Amino acid sequence: MENKGWRTWLRRIGVWGFLFFLAKGLVWLAIFFGLFKTCA
């Protein structure tokens, strides 16, 4: 049941949604990495 739910959601957001969240996650990682580098 749950598996079908996330598949429907994934299909709804599509490739562009996936790329958007991927880019957003990478940006946040870069920000935190930069903050860690400057503080250390």
PQR file of N, CA, C, O and H, with PARSE charges and radii, in Angstrom:
ATOM      1  N   MET A   1       0.821  -1.205   0.000 -0.4000 1.5000
ATOM      2  CA  MET A   1       0.000   0.000   0.000 -0.0000 2.0000
ATOM      3  C   MET A   1       0.865   1.270   0.000  0.5500 1.7000
ATOM      4  O   MET A   1       0.695   2.149  -0.844 -0.5500 1.4000
ATOM      5  N   GLU A   2       1.797   1.349   0.962 -0.4000 1.5000
ATOM      6  CA  GLU A   2       2.642   2.528   1.082 -0.0000 2.0000
ATOM      7  C   GLU A   2       3.535   2.713  -0.137  0.5500 1.7000
ATOM      8  O   GLU A   2       3.751   3.833  -0.598 -0.5500 1.4000
ATOM      9  H   GLU A   2       1.935   0.634   1.648  0.4000 1.0000
ATOM     10  N   ASN A   3       4.048   1.603  -0.651 -0.4000 1.5000
ATOM     11  CA  ASN A   3       4.940   1.643  -1.807 -0.0000 2.0000
ATOM     12  C   ASN A   3       4.247   2.290  -3.008  0.5500 1.7000
ATOM     13  O   ASN A   3       4.851   3.087  -3.726 -0.5500 1.4000
ATOM     14  H   ASN A   3       3.872   0.693  -0.276  0.4000 1.0000
ATOM     15  N   LYS A   4       2.986   1.944  -3.218 -0.4000 1.5000
ATOM     16  CA  LYS A   4       2.233   2.509  -4.328 -0.0000 2.0000
ATOM     17  C   LYS A   4       2.029   4.012  -4.141  0.5500 1.7000
ATOM     18  O   LYS A   4       2.023   4.769  -5.112 -0.5500 1.4000
ATOM     19  H   LYS A   4       2.495   1.297  -2.634  0.4000 1.0000
ATOM     20  N   GLY A   5       1.862   4.437  -2.893 -0.4000 1.5000
ATOM     21  CA  GLY A   5       1.644   5.853  -2.592 -0.0000 2.0000
ATOM     22  C   GLY A   5       2.827   6.713  -2.988  0.5500 1.7000
ATOM     23  O   GLY A   5       2.658   7.758  -3.615 -0.5500 1.4000
ATOM     24  H   GLY A   5       1.867   3.822  -2.105  0.4000 1.0000
ATOM     25  N   TRP A   6       4.039   6.273  -2.621 -0.4000 1.5000
ATOM     26  CA  TRP A   6       5.202   7.107  -2.962 -0.0000 2.0000
ATOM     27  C   TRP A   6       5.513   7.050  -4.445  0.5500 1.7000
ATOM     28  O   TRP A   6       6.075   7.992  -5.005 -0.5500 1.4000
ATOM     29  H   TRP A   6       4.177   5.423  -2.112  0.4000 1.0000
ATOM     30  N   ARG A   7       5.152   5.959  -5.075 -0.4000 1.5000
ATOM     31  CA  ARG A   7       5.361   5.890  -6.536 -0.0000 2.0000
ATOM     32  C   ARG A   7       4.461   6.873  -7.265  0.5500 1.7000
ATOM     33  O   ARG A   7       4.886   7.519  -8.223 -0.5500 1.4000
ATOM     34  H   ARG A   7       4.696   5.194  -4.621  0.4000 1.0000
ATOM     35  N   THR A   8       3.217   6.985  -6.811 -0.4000 1.5000
ATOM     36  CA  THR A   8       2.285   7.942  -7.408 -0.0000 2.0000
ATOM     37  C   THR A   8       2.795   9.355  -7.191  0.5500 1.7000
ATOM     38  O   THR A   8       2.736  10.187  -8.096 -0.5500 1.4000
ATOM     39  H   THR A   8       2.872   6.460  -6.033  0.4000 1.0000
ATOM     40  N   TRP A   9       3.299   9.631  -5.985 -0.4000 1.5000
ATOM     41  CA  TRP A   9       3.834  10.950  -5.653 -0.0000 2.0000
ATOM     42  C   TRP A   9       5.051  11.262  -6.513  0.5500 1.7000
ATOM     43  O   TRP A   9       5.192  12.374  -7.021 -0.5500 1.4000
ATOM     44  H   TRP A   9       3.346   8.955  -5.249  0.4000 1.0000
ATOM     45  N   LEU A  10       5.931  10.272  -6.673 -0.4000 1.5000
ATOM     46  CA  LEU A  10       7.133  10.457  -7.483 -0.0000 2.0000
ATOM     47  C   LEU A  10       6.775  10.750  -8.933  0.5500 1.7000
ATOM     48  O   LEU A  10       7.377  11.615  -9.569 -0.5500 1.4000
ATOM     49  H   LEU A  10       5.816   9.369  -6.260  0.4000 1.0000
ATOM     50  N   ARG A  11       5.796  10.024  -9.447 -0.4000 1.5000
ATOM     51  CA  ARG A  11       5.368  10.253 -10.831 -0.0000 2.0000
ATOM     52  C   ARG A  11       4.751  11.638 -10.975  0.5500 1.7000
ATOM     53  O   ARG A  11       4.897  12.274 -12.019 -0.5500 1.4000
ATOM     54  H   ARG A  11       5.308   9.321  -8.931  0.4000 1.0000
ATOM     55  N   ARG A  12       4.063  12.113  -9.937 -0.4000 1.5000
ATOM     56  CA  ARG A  12       3.410  13.414  -9.990 -0.0000 2.0000
ATOM     57  C   ARG A  12       4.439  14.543 -10.048  0.5500 1.7000
ATOM     58  O   ARG A  12       4.284  15.473 -10.840 -0.5500 1.4000
ATOM     59  H   ARG A  12       3.944  11.596  -9.089  0.4000 1.0000
ATOM     60  N   ILE A  13       5.486  14.476  -9.224 -0.4000 1.5000
ATOM     61  CA  ILE A  13       6.500  15.544  -9.252 -0.0000 2.0000
ATOM     62  C   ILE A  13       7.392  15.424 -10.478  0.5500 1.7000
ATOM     63  O   ILE A  13       7.860  16.426 -11.018 -0.5500 1.4000
ATOM     64  H   ILE A  13       5.612  13.720  -8.581  0.4000 1.0000
ATOM     65  N   GLY A  14       7.620  14.199 -10.909 -0.4000 1.5000
ATOM     66  CA  GLY A  14       8.366  13.968 -12.133 -0.0000 2.0000
ATOM     67  C   GLY A  14       9.854  14.239 -12.007  0.5500 1.7000
ATOM     68  O   GLY A  14      10.382  14.419 -10.909 -0.5500 1.4000
ATOM     69  H   GLY A  14       7.240  13.385 -10.471  0.4000 1.0000
ATOM     70  N   VAL A  15      10.516  14.265 -13.154 -0.4000 1.5000
ATOM     71  CA  VAL A  15      11.964  14.451 -13.215 -0.0000 2.0000
ATOM     72  C   VAL A  15      12.355  15.837 -12.710  0.5500 1.7000
ATOM     73  O   VAL A  15      13.350  15.977 -11.999 -0.5500 1.4000
ATOM     74  H   VAL A  15      10.087  14.119 -14.045  0.4000 1.0000
ATOM     75  N   TRP A  16      11.580  16.866 -13.073 -0.4000 1.5000
ATOM     76  CA  TRP A  16      11.920  18.233 -12.674 -0.0000 2.0000
ATOM     77  C   TRP A  16      11.856  18.397 -11.168  0.5500 1.7000
ATOM     78  O   TRP A  16      12.704  19.063 -10.575 -0.5500 1.4000
ATOM     79  H   TRP A  16      10.772  16.752 -13.651  0.4000 1.0000
ATOM     80  N   GLY A  17      10.863  17.799 -10.553 -0.4000 1.5000
ATOM     81  CA  GLY A  17      10.764  17.849  -9.094 -0.0000 2.0000
ATOM     82  C   GLY A  17      11.942  17.161  -8.439  0.5500 1.7000
ATOM     83  O   GLY A  17      12.498  17.665  -7.463 -0.5500 1.4000
ATOM     84  H   GLY A  17      10.174  17.257 -11.034  0.4000 1.0000
ATOM     85  N   PHE A  18      12.323  16.014  -8.970 -0.4000 1.5000
ATOM     86  CA  PHE A  18      13.471  15.274  -8.439 -0.0000 2.0000
ATOM     87  C   PHE A  18      14.747  16.110  -8.555  0.5500 1.7000
ATOM     88  O   PHE A  18      15.516  16.210  -7.600 -0.5500 1.4000
ATOM     89  H   PHE A  18      11.871  15.605  -9.762  0.4000 1.0000
ATOM     90  N   LEU A  19      14.968  16.711  -9.734 -0.4000 1.5000
ATOM     91  CA  LEU A  19      16.158  17.533  -9.942 -0.0000 2.0000
ATOM     92  C   LEU A  19      16.162  18.752  -9.034  0.5500 1.7000
ATOM     93  O   LEU A  19      17.210  19.156  -8.531 -0.5500 1.4000
ATOM     94  H   LEU A  19      14.342  16.629 -10.510  0.4000 1.0000
ATOM     95  N   PHE A  20      14.983  19.339  -8.823 -0.4000 1.5000
ATOM     96  CA  PHE A  20      14.875  20.492  -7.934 -0.0000 2.0000
ATOM     97  C   PHE A  20      15.291  20.131  -6.514  0.5500 1.7000
ATOM     98  O   PHE A  20      16.091  20.838  -5.902 -0.5500 1.4000
ATOM     99  H   PHE A  20      14.131  19.010  -9.231  0.4000 1.0000
ATOM    100  N   PHE A  21      14.746  19.025  -5.983 -0.4000 1.5000
ATOM    101  CA  PHE A  21      15.089  18.616  -4.623 -0.0000 2.0000
ATOM    102  C   PHE A  21      16.545  18.181  -4.512  0.5500 1.7000
ATOM    103  O   PHE A  21      17.183  18.410  -3.485 -0.5500 1.4000
ATOM    104  H   PHE A  21      14.096  18.450  -6.481  0.4000 1.0000
ATOM    105  N   LEU A  22      17.070  17.562  -5.554 -0.4000 1.5000
ATOM    106  CA  LEU A  22      18.475  17.163  -5.567 -0.0000 2.0000
ATOM    107  C   LEU A  22      19.373  18.403  -5.502  0.5500 1.7000
ATOM    108  O   LEU A  22      20.309  18.454  -4.705 -0.5500 1.4000
ATOM    109  H   LEU A  22      16.552  17.376  -6.388  0.4000 1.0000
ATOM    110  N   ALA A  23      19.086  19.393  -6.336 -0.4000 1.5000
ATOM    111  CA  ALA A  23      19.869  20.632  -6.350 -0.0000 2.0000
ATOM    112  C   ALA A  23      19.758  21.356  -5.014  0.5500 1.7000
ATOM    113  O   ALA A  23      20.748  21.870  -4.494 -0.5500 1.4000
ATOM    114  H   ALA A  23      18.325  19.352  -6.983  0.4000 1.0000
ATOM    115  N   LYS A  24      18.543  21.393  -4.463 -0.4000 1.5000
ATOM    116  CA  LYS A  24      18.324  22.042  -3.176 -0.0000 2.0000
ATOM    117  C   LYS A  24      19.156  21.374  -2.083  0.5500 1.7000
ATOM    118  O   LYS A  24      19.770  22.055  -1.262 -0.5500 1.4000
ATOM    119  H   LYS A  24      17.739  20.976  -4.886  0.4000 1.0000
ATOM    120  N   GLY A  25      19.174  20.062  -2.074 -0.4000 1.5000
ATOM    121  CA  GLY A  25      19.958  19.312  -1.100 -0.0000 2.0000
ATOM    122  C   GLY A  25      21.449  19.567  -1.254  0.5500 1.7000
ATOM    123  O   GLY A  25      22.159  19.716  -0.260 -0.5500 1.4000
ATOM    124  H   GLY A  25      18.675  19.509  -2.741  0.4000 1.0000
ATOM    125  N   LEU A  26      21.925  19.617  -2.485 -0.4000 1.5000
ATOM    126  CA  LEU A  26      23.348  19.883  -2.733 -0.0000 2.0000
ATOM    127  C   LEU A  26      23.734  21.299  -2.304  0.5500 1.7000
ATOM    128  O   LEU A  26      24.827  21.515  -1.781 -0.5500 1.4000
ATOM    129  H   LEU A  26      21.348  19.496  -3.293  0.4000 1.0000
ATOM    130  N   VAL A  27      22.844  22.254  -2.523 -0.4000 1.5000
ATOM    131  CA  VAL A  27      23.105  23.632  -2.099 -0.0000 2.0000
ATOM    132  C   VAL A  27      23.215  23.697  -0.584  0.5500 1.7000
ATOM    133  O   VAL A  27      24.128  24.333  -0.056 -0.5500 1.4000
ATOM    134  H   VAL A  27      21.956  22.079  -2.948  0.4000 1.0000
ATOM    135  N   TRP A  28      22.291  23.041   0.124 -0.4000 1.5000
ATOM    136  CA  TRP A  28      22.361  23.035   1.590 -0.0000 2.0000
ATOM    137  C   TRP A  28      23.637  22.369   2.087  0.5500 1.7000
ATOM    138  O   TRP A  28      24.249  22.844   3.044 -0.5500 1.4000
ATOM    139  H   TRP A  28      21.550  22.525  -0.306  0.4000 1.0000
ATOM    140  N   LEU A  29      24.043  21.280   1.454 -0.4000 1.5000
ATOM    141  CA  LEU A  29      25.297  20.625   1.834 -0.0000 2.0000
ATOM    142  C   LEU A  29      26.482  21.567   1.631  0.5500 1.7000
ATOM    143  O   LEU A  29      27.374  21.631   2.477 -0.5500 1.4000
ATOM    144  H   LEU A  29      23.546  20.894   0.677  0.4000 1.0000
ATOM    145  N   ALA A  30      26.497  22.291   0.523 -0.4000 1.5000
ATOM    146  CA  ALA A  30      27.581  23.227   0.240 -0.0000 2.0000
ATOM    147  C   ALA A  30      27.607  24.352   1.277  0.5500 1.7000
ATOM    148  O   ALA A  30      28.678  24.768   1.718 -0.5500 1.4000
ATOM    149  H   ALA A  30      25.772  22.239  -0.164  0.4000 1.0000
ATOM    150  N   ILE A  31      26.434  24.841   1.660 -0.4000 1.5000
ATOM    151  CA  ILE A  31      26.351  25.906   2.668 -0.0000 2.0000
ATOM    152  C   ILE A  31      26.907  25.423   4.004  0.5500 1.7000
ATOM    153  O   ILE A  31      27.736  26.099   4.612 -0.5500 1.4000
ATOM    154  H   ILE A  31      25.564  24.503   1.302  0.4000 1.0000
ATOM    155  N   PHE A  32      26.456  24.258   4.461 -0.4000 1.5000
ATOM    156  CA  PHE A  32      26.927  23.735   5.735 -0.0000 2.0000
ATOM    157  C   PHE A  32      28.426  23.417   5.689  0.5500 1.7000
ATOM    158  O   PHE A  32      29.142  23.637   6.666 -0.5500 1.4000
ATOM    159  H   PHE A  32      25.782  23.709   3.966  0.4000 1.0000
ATOM    160  N   PHE A  33      28.886  22.909   4.567 -0.4000 1.5000
ATOM    161  CA  PHE A  33      30.302  22.610   4.415 -0.0000 2.0000
ATOM    162  C   PHE A  33      31.125  23.901   4.478  0.5500 1.7000
ATOM    163  O   PHE A  33      32.178  23.944   5.113 -0.5500 1.4000
ATOM    164  H   PHE A  33      28.304  22.731   3.773  0.4000 1.0000
ATOM    165  N   GLY A  34      30.638  24.940   3.818 -0.4000 1.5000
ATOM    166  CA  GLY A  34      31.307  26.244   3.854 -0.0000 2.0000
ATOM    167  C   GLY A  34      31.350  26.838   5.248  0.5500 1.7000
ATOM    168  O   GLY A  34      32.370  27.390   5.659 -0.5500 1.4000
ATOM    169  H   GLY A  34      29.782  24.905   3.301  0.4000 1.0000
ATOM    170  N   LEU A  35      30.253  26.729   5.977 -0.4000 1.5000
ATOM    171  CA  LEU A  35      30.206  27.233   7.355 -0.0000 2.0000
ATOM    172  C   LEU A  35      31.173  26.464   8.241  0.5500 1.7000
ATOM    173  O   LEU A  35      31.856  27.050   9.081 -0.5500 1.4000
ATOM    174  H   LEU A  35      29.424  26.281   5.643  0.4000 1.0000
ATOM    175  N   PHE A  36      31.227  25.161   8.052 -0.4000 1.5000
ATOM    176  CA  PHE A  36      32.119  24.325   8.850 -0.0000 2.0000
ATOM    177  C   PHE A  36      33.576  24.677   8.567  0.5500 1.7000
ATOM    178  O   PHE A  36      34.399  24.720   9.482 -0.5500 1.4000
ATOM    179  H   PHE A  36      30.672  24.685   7.369  0.4000 1.0000
ATOM    180  N   LYS A  37      33.896  24.932   7.289 -0.4000 1.5000
ATOM    181  CA  LYS A  37      35.271  25.279   6.899 -0.0000 2.0000
ATOM    182  C   LYS A  37      35.693  26.621   7.513  0.5500 1.7000
ATOM    183  O   LYS A  37      36.818  26.762   7.993 -0.5500 1.4000
ATOM    184  H   LYS A  37      33.228  24.898   6.546  0.4000 1.0000
ATOM    185  N   THR A  38      34.782  27.607   7.493 -0.4000 1.5000
ATOM    186  CA  THR A  38      35.124  28.926   8.016 -0.0000 2.0000
ATOM    187  C   THR A  38      35.221  28.922   9.545  0.5500 1.7000
ATOM    188  O   THR A  38      36.051  29.632  10.112 -0.5500 1.4000
ATOM    189  H   THR A  38      33.868  27.493   7.103  0.4000 1.0000
ATOM    190  N   CYS A  39      34.387  28.138  10.207 -0.4000 1.5000
ATOM    191  CA  CYS A  39      34.397  28.076  11.676 -0.0000 2.0000
ATOM    192  C   CYS A  39      35.591  27.287  12.205  0.5500 1.7000
ATOM    193  O   CYS A  39      36.123  27.609  13.266 -0.5500 1.4000
ATOM    194  H   CYS A  39      33.713  27.561   9.747  0.4000 1.0000
ATOM    195  N   ALA A  40      36.006  26.279  11.490 -0.4000 1.5000
ATOM    196  CA  ALA A  40      37.068  25.395  11.995 -0.0000 2.0000
ATOM    197  C   ALA A  40      38.454  26.046  11.877  0.5500 1.7000
ATOM    198  O   ALA A  40      39.456  25.438  12.255 -0.5500 1.4000
ATOM    199  H   ALA A  40      35.573  26.017  10.628  0.4000 1.0000
TER
END
